[in-house]
Amino acid sequence: MAEYPVNKGIGRSVEFKGLKAQYLFIFCGGLLALFVLFVILYMIGIDQWFCIGFGVVSASVLVWQTFALNARYGEHGLMKLGAARSHPRYILNRRKISRLFNRKKQKNEKYT
C-alpha cells in the first residue's frame, strides 16, 4: 500500500497531492456532495447508467476545477479574492463642502 505524506511540518498548511488549505476541503466536500446526489438520484429511480455517467462527469469536472483554482490562486488566493469582493470600490462623502471646514463646538466651549 502506498504512503502519502499529508503534513510536512509543524506550522505549515495541510497538503495532499498538491492541494493546499481550503482547496482540500472544497475537494473533499464536493466529492461527498456528489456521492450523496448520486445515491439520491439512484434511489429515486433514474436509470443506473445515467447516474454513473453523471457521477463520473461531475467528479471529473470537480477535480479539474479544484486543481485549476489551486494552481491559479495559490494557498490564500481565494480568501484574498473574497476579501477584495467585499471591499467597497469607492468611499462616498455626501456632506456639503462648507460643512467639512466648519469646526464643531465642544460642550466645554459653550460657556467660555
MDTraj code that builds the backbone (N, CA, C; nanometers):
import mdtraj as md
import numpy as np

residues = "MET ALA GLU TYR PRO VAL ASN LYS GLY ILE GLY ARG SER VAL GLU PHE LYS GLY LEU LYS ALA GLN TYR LEU PHE ILE PHE CYS GLY GLY LEU LEU ALA LEU PHE VAL LEU PHE VAL ILE LEU TYR MET ILE GLY ILE ASP GLN TRP PHE CYS ILE GLY PHE GLY VAL VAL SER ALA SER VAL LEU VAL TRP GLN THR PHE ALA LEU ASN ALA ARG TYR GLY GLU HIS GLY LEU MET LYS LEU GLY ALA ALA ARG SER HIS PRO ARG TYR ILE LEU ASN ARG ARG LYS ILE SER ARG LEU PHE ASN ARG LYS LYS GLN LYS ASN GLU LYS TYR THR".split()
xyz = np.array([
    [0.0850, -0.1181, 0.0000],
    [0.0000, 0.0000, 0.0000],
    [0.0888, 0.1234, 0.0000],
    [0.0516, 0.2228, -0.0773],
    [0.1306, 0.3448, -0.0898],
    [0.1084, 0.4348, 0.0302],
    [0.2110, 0.5085, 0.0660],
    [0.2019, 0.6056, 0.1752],
    [0.2086, 0.7458, 0.1162],
    [0.1169, 0.8302, 0.1618],
    [0.1118, 0.9674, 0.1137],
    [0.1385, 1.0620, 0.2299],
    [0.2397, 1.1470, 0.2180],
    [0.2628, 1.2446, 0.3254],
    [0.1546, 1.3514, 0.3227],
    [0.0873, 1.3706, 0.4343],
    [-0.0211, 1.4679, 0.4409],
    [0.0317, 1.6016, 0.4902],
    [0.1015, 1.6027, 0.6021],
    [0.1527, 1.7267, 0.6581],
    [0.3038, 1.7157, 0.6689],
    [0.3740, 1.8144, 0.6144],
    [0.5192, 1.8062, 0.6078],
    [0.5902, 1.8803, 0.7201],
    [0.5165, 1.9362, 0.8129],
    [0.5837, 2.0051, 0.9213],
    [0.4865, 2.0840, 1.0068],
    [0.5371, 2.1205, 1.1236],
    [0.4553, 2.1988, 1.2154],
    [0.4479, 2.3420, 1.1645],
    [0.3295, 2.3992, 1.1673],
    [0.3115, 2.5367, 1.1249],
    [0.2856, 2.5523, 0.9766],
    [0.2934, 2.4449, 0.9018],
    [0.2668, 2.4515, 0.7585],
    [0.1244, 2.4058, 0.7321],
    [0.0684, 2.4482, 0.6208],
    [-0.0691, 2.4121, 0.5900],
    [-0.0782, 2.2664, 0.5457],
    [-0.1982, 2.2123, 0.5568],
    [-0.2230, 2.0746, 0.5161],
    [-0.2116, 2.0653, 0.3650],
    [-0.1458, 1.9608, 0.3162],
    [-0.1282, 1.9437, 0.1733],
    [-0.1450, 1.7966, 0.1387],
    [-0.2171, 1.7695, 0.0312],
    [-0.2347, 1.6332, -0.0173],
    [-0.2344, 1.6347, -0.1686],
    [-0.1361, 1.5699, -0.2286],
    [-0.1231, 1.5618, -0.3737],
    [-0.1217, 1.6988, -0.4407],
    [-0.0660, 1.7986, -0.3751],
    [-0.0569, 1.9320, -0.4320],
    [-0.1702, 2.0255, -0.3927],
    [-0.2798, 1.9725, -0.3422],
    [-0.3897, 2.0586, -0.2969],
    [-0.3565, 2.1126, -0.1596],
    [-0.3723, 2.2418, -0.1426],
    [-0.3384, 2.3049, -0.0151],
    [-0.4607, 2.3721, 0.0444],
    [-0.4603, 2.3785, 0.1751],
    [-0.5541, 2.4576, 0.2563],
    [-0.6994, 2.4344, 0.2184],
    [-0.7704, 2.5431, 0.1809],
    [-0.9140, 2.5336, 0.1602],
    [-0.9505, 2.4523, 0.0378],
    [-0.8599, 2.4368, -0.0578],
    [-0.8897, 2.3579, -0.1772],
    [-0.9097, 2.2112, -0.1422],
    [-0.8392, 2.1643, -0.0426],
    [-0.8552, 2.0261, 0.0027],
    [-0.9949, 2.0048, 0.0600],
    [-1.0446, 2.1035, 0.1348],
    [-1.1789, 2.0932, 0.1905],
    [-1.2857, 2.1062, 0.0813],
    [-1.2625, 2.1914, -0.0171],
    [-1.3554, 2.2031, -0.1300],
    [-1.3615, 2.0712, -0.2059],
    [-1.2464, 2.0114, -0.2267],
    [-1.2371, 1.8848, -0.2990],
    [-1.3118, 1.7736, -0.2255],
    [-1.2850, 1.7567, -0.0969],
    [-1.3500, 1.6504, -0.0184],
    [-1.5003, 1.6752, -0.0040],
    [-1.5380, 1.7975, 0.0259],
    [-1.6788, 1.8302, 0.0399],
    [-1.7549, 1.8132, -0.0907],
    [-1.6922, 1.8502, -0.2012],
    [-1.7557, 1.8349, -0.3321],
    [-1.7763, 1.6895, -0.3693],
    [-1.6747, 1.6071, -0.3437],
    [-1.6898, 1.4644, -0.3730],
    [-1.7964, 1.4005, -0.2847],
    [-1.8026, 1.4405, -0.1601],
    [-1.9056, 1.3877, -0.0705],
    [-2.0455, 1.4297, -0.1174],
    [-2.0601, 1.5549, -0.1567],
    [-2.1889, 1.6034, -0.2059],
    [-2.2301, 1.5320, -0.3348],
    [-2.1326, 1.5067, -0.4235],
    [-2.1642, 1.4348, -0.5463],
    [-2.2056, 1.2907, -0.5179],
    [-2.1422, 1.2282, -0.4204],
    [-2.1801, 1.0916, -0.3843],
    [-2.3225, 1.0872, -0.3294],
    [-2.3557, 1.1820, -0.2434],
    [-2.4912, 1.1873, -0.1878],
    [-2.5931, 1.2124, -0.2992],
    [-2.5613, 1.3014, -0.3916],
    [-2.6504, 1.3289, -0.5038],
    [-2.6672, 1.2055, -0.5921],
    [-2.5582, 1.1326, -0.6142],
    [-2.5641, 1.0088, -0.6913],
    [-2.6577, 0.9076, -0.6253],
    [-2.6458, 0.8911, -0.4949],
    [-2.7309, 0.7966, -0.4222],
    [-2.8772, 0.8393, -0.4284],
    [-2.9033, 0.9688, -0.4128],
    [-3.0416, 1.0181, -0.4190],
    [-3.1010, 0.9938, -0.5578],
    [-3.0242, 1.0247, -0.6629],
    [-3.0734, 1.0020, -0.7985],
    [-3.1022, 0.8546, -0.8229],
    [-3.0163, 0.7680, -0.7743],
    [-3.0350, 0.6243, -0.7934],
    [-3.1568, 0.5732, -0.7165],
    [-3.1778, 0.6260, -0.5958],
    [-3.2908, 0.5812, -0.5145],
    [-3.4245, 0.6338, -0.5689],
    [-3.4232, 0.7462, -0.6368],
    [-3.5452, 0.7991, -0.6979],
    [-3.5924, 0.7069, -0.8099],
    [-3.4979, 0.6433, -0.8768],
    [-3.5350, 0.5518, -0.9836],
    [-3.4843, 0.5942, -1.1197],
    [-3.3935, 0.6890, -1.1228],
    [-3.3340, 0.7301, -1.2501],
    [-3.2425, 0.6182, -1.2973],
    [-3.2308, 0.6055, -1.4290],
    [-3.1536, 0.4973, -1.4894],
    [-3.0121, 0.4890, -1.4321],
    [-2.9667, 0.3659, -1.4120],
    [-2.8361, 0.3400, -1.3494],
    [-2.7222, 0.3990, -1.4306],
    [-2.7266, 0.3849, -1.5623],
    [-2.6171, 0.4340, -1.6457],
    [-2.6134, 0.5861, -1.6517],
    [-2.7302, 0.6470, -1.6438],
    [-2.7328, 0.7932, -1.6369],
    [-2.6685, 0.8411, -1.5063],
    [-2.7010, 0.7748, -1.3953],
    [-2.6438, 0.8121, -1.2658],
    [-2.4923, 0.7953, -1.2654],
    [-2.4451, 0.6840, -1.3225],
    [-2.3000, 0.6598, -1.3275],
    [-2.2325, 0.7640, -1.4157],
    [-2.2895, 0.7917, -1.5323],
    [-2.2315, 0.8930, -1.6219],
    [-2.2294, 1.0306, -1.5579],
    [-2.3405, 1.0663, -1.4917],
    [-2.3468, 1.1951, -1.4235],
    [-2.2410, 1.2035, -1.3131],
    [-2.2266, 1.0967, -1.2372],
    [-2.1280, 1.0955, -1.1286],
    [-1.9859, 1.1085, -1.1789],
    [-1.9530, 1.0352, -1.2858],
    [-1.8163, 1.0386, -1.3406],
    [-1.7846, 1.1758, -1.3996],
    [-1.8783, 1.2291, -1.4777],
    [-1.8547, 1.3605, -1.5401],
    [-1.8456, 1.4694, -1.4337],
    [-1.9360, 1.4680, -1.3365],
    [-1.9349, 1.5703, -1.2315],
    [-1.8089, 1.5622, -1.1457],
    [-1.7676, 1.4416, -1.1109],
    [-1.6464, 1.4260, -1.0300],
    [-1.5235, 1.4710, -1.1084],
    [-1.5195, 1.4411, -1.2378],
    [-1.4060, 1.4840, -1.3204],
    [-1.3974, 1.6361, -1.3286],
    [-1.5132, 1.7010, -1.3473],
    [-1.5155, 1.8481, -1.3527],
    [-1.4733, 1.9067, -1.2183],
    [-1.5208, 1.8466, -1.1086],
    [-1.4842, 1.8955, -0.9751],
    [-1.3339, 1.8849, -0.9515],
    [-1.2750, 1.7705, -0.9858],
    [-1.1304, 1.7518, -0.9674],
    [-1.0536, 1.8502, -1.0540],
    [-1.0927, 1.8658, -1.1788],
    [-1.0238, 1.9561, -1.2705],
    [-1.0316, 2.1005, -1.2221],
    [-1.1510, 2.1454, -1.1816],
    [-1.1674, 2.2826, -1.1359],
    [-1.0935, 2.3093, -1.0048],
    [-1.0922, 2.2129, -0.9152],
    [-1.0241, 2.2321, -0.7875],
    [-0.8740, 2.2477, -0.8087],
    [-0.8153, 2.1621, -0.8920],
    [-0.6727, 2.1747, -0.9192],
    [-0.6415, 2.3017, -0.9983],
    [-0.7329, 2.3436, -1.0857],
    [-0.7115, 2.4681, -1.1605],
    [-0.7146, 2.5887, -1.0668],
    [-0.8094, 2.5913, -0.9713],
    [-0.8146, 2.7006, -0.8744],
    [-0.6907, 2.7025, -0.7861],
    [-0.6441, 2.5839, -0.7462],
    [-0.5239, 2.5743, -0.6637],
    [-0.4029, 2.6289, -0.7379],
    [-0.3918, 2.5962, -0.8663],
    [-0.2781, 2.6445, -0.9451],
    [-0.2871, 2.7942, -0.9718],
    [-0.4090, 2.8446, -0.9913],
    [-0.4257, 2.9855, -1.0279],
    [-0.4103, 3.0804, -0.9097],
    [-0.4766, 3.0498, -0.7980],
    [-0.4821, 3.1445, -0.6873],
    [-0.3856, 3.1129, -0.5732],
    [-0.3381, 2.9927, -0.5626],
    [-0.2443, 2.9596, -0.4562],
    [-0.3138, 2.9332, -0.3244],
    [-0.2329, 2.9263, -0.2206],
    [-0.2809, 2.8822, -0.0902],
    [-0.3851, 2.9751, -0.0287],
    [-0.3614, 3.1050, -0.0322],
    [-0.4526, 3.2005, 0.0320],
    [-0.5283, 3.2860, -0.0697],
    [-0.5227, 3.2492, -0.1964],
    [-0.5793, 3.3318, -0.3020],
    [-0.7295, 3.3472, -0.2979],
    [-0.8021, 3.2404, -0.2646],
    [-0.9476, 3.2511, -0.2606],
    [-0.9935, 3.3423, -0.1482],
    [-0.9232, 3.3405, -0.0357],
    [-0.9592, 3.4302, 0.0743],
    [-0.9317, 3.5749, 0.0362],
    [-0.8216, 3.6003, -0.0337],
    [-0.7904, 3.7358, -0.0787],
    [-0.8917, 3.7834, -0.1824],
    [-0.9335, 3.6935, -0.2707],
    [-1.0325, 3.7282, -0.3720],
    [-1.1665, 3.7613, -0.3066],
    [-1.2059, 3.6834, -0.2077],
    [-1.3301, 3.7117, -0.1357],
    [-1.3242, 3.8419, -0.0594],
    [-1.2080, 3.8726, -0.0017],
    [-1.1929, 3.9985, 0.0704],
    [-1.1978, 4.1171, -0.0255],
    [-1.1396, 4.1027, -0.1424],
    [-1.1425, 4.2113, -0.2404],
    [-1.2837, 4.2352, -0.2918],
    [-1.3633, 4.1300, -0.3024],
    [-1.5007, 4.1464, -0.3491],
    [-1.5881, 4.2142, -0.2454],
    [-1.5620, 4.1913, -0.1184],
    [-1.6454, 4.2521, -0.0154],
    [-1.6011, 4.3939, 0.0200],
    [-1.4870, 4.4370, -0.0282],
    [-1.4362, 4.5715, -0.0012],
    [-1.5021, 4.6703, -0.0970],
    [-1.5475, 4.7854, -0.0484],
    [-1.6129, 4.8815, -0.1389],
    [-1.5121, 4.9434, -0.2359],
    [-1.5576, 4.9687, -0.3578],
    [-1.4687, 5.0292, -0.4575],
    [-1.4477, 5.1777, -0.4314],
    [-1.5532, 5.2440, -0.3863],
    [-1.5467, 5.3877, -0.3630],
    [-1.5962, 5.4187, -0.2226],
    [-1.5422, 5.5249, -0.1655],
    [-1.5926, 5.5766, -0.0396],
    [-1.6566, 5.7111, -0.0712],
    [-1.7858, 5.7206, -0.0466],
    [-1.8603, 5.8413, -0.0809],
    [-1.8786, 5.9287, 0.0422],
    [-1.8628, 6.0579, 0.0228],
    [-1.8860, 6.1542, 0.1289],
    [-1.9907, 6.2508, 0.0774],
    [-2.1091, 6.2509, 0.1358],
    [-2.2194, 6.3321, 0.0859],
    [-2.2393, 6.4615, 0.1656],
    [-2.1438, 6.5015, 0.2448],
    [-2.1562, 6.6276, 0.3192],
    [-2.1243, 6.7441, 0.2275],
    [-2.1816, 6.8585, 0.2606],
    [-2.1520, 6.9787, 0.1831],
    [-2.0082, 7.0220, 0.2113],
    [-1.9471, 7.0826, 0.1138],
    [-1.8084, 7.1250, 0.1257],
    [-1.7927, 7.2248, 0.2401],
    [-1.8834, 7.3185, 0.2547],
    [-1.8700, 7.4201, 0.3599],
    [-1.8791, 7.3561, 0.4982],
    [-1.9570, 7.2506, 0.5128],
    [-1.9704, 7.1856, 0.6426],
    [-1.8437, 7.1099, 0.6816],
    [-1.7672, 7.0700, 0.5845],
    [-1.6437, 6.9977, 0.6136],
    [-1.5417, 7.0867, 0.6841],
    [-1.5436, 7.2176, 0.6517],
    [-1.4426, 7.3071, 0.7065],
    [-1.4862, 7.3773, 0.8355],
    [-1.6132, 7.3684, 0.8726],
    [-1.6597, 7.4283, 0.9974],
    [-1.6157, 7.3417, 1.1143],
    [-1.5678, 7.4095, 1.2163],
    [-1.5243, 7.3373, 1.3353],
    [-1.6430, 7.3198, 1.4274],
    [-1.6604, 7.2000, 1.4742],
    [-1.7724, 7.1697, 1.5608],
    [-1.7393, 7.2183, 1.7014],
    [-1.8378, 7.2854, 1.7661],
    [-1.8158, 7.3347, 1.9009],
    [-1.8288, 7.2190, 1.9997],
    [-1.7390, 7.2213, 2.0966],
    [-1.7455, 7.1198, 2.2012],
    [-1.8294, 7.1698, 2.3161],
    [-1.8691, 7.0823, 2.4045],
    [-1.9559, 7.1185, 2.5162],
    [-1.8887, 7.2195, 2.6087],
    [-1.7612, 7.2102, 2.6310],
    [-1.6908, 7.2996, 2.7233],
    [-1.6767, 7.4396, 2.6672],
    [-1.6801, 7.4572, 2.5371],
    [-1.6616, 7.5883, 2.4767],
    [-1.7873, 7.6738, 2.4796],
    [-1.9034, 7.6182, 2.5081],
    [-2.0287, 7.6940, 2.5089],
    [-2.0271, 7.8054, 2.6127],
    [-1.9786, 7.7769, 2.7289],
    [-1.9892, 7.8695, 2.8423],
    [-1.8653, 7.9553, 2.8603],
    [-1.7686, 7.9462, 2.7768],
    [-1.6494, 8.0298, 2.7938],
    [-1.6483, 8.1479, 2.7032],
])
top = md.Topology()
chain = top.add_chain()
for i, resn in enumerate(residues, 1):
    res = top.add_residue(resn, chain, resSeq=i)
    for name in ("N", "CA", "C"):
        top.add_atom(name, md.element.get_by_symbol(name[0]), res)
traj = md.Trajectory(xyz[None], top)
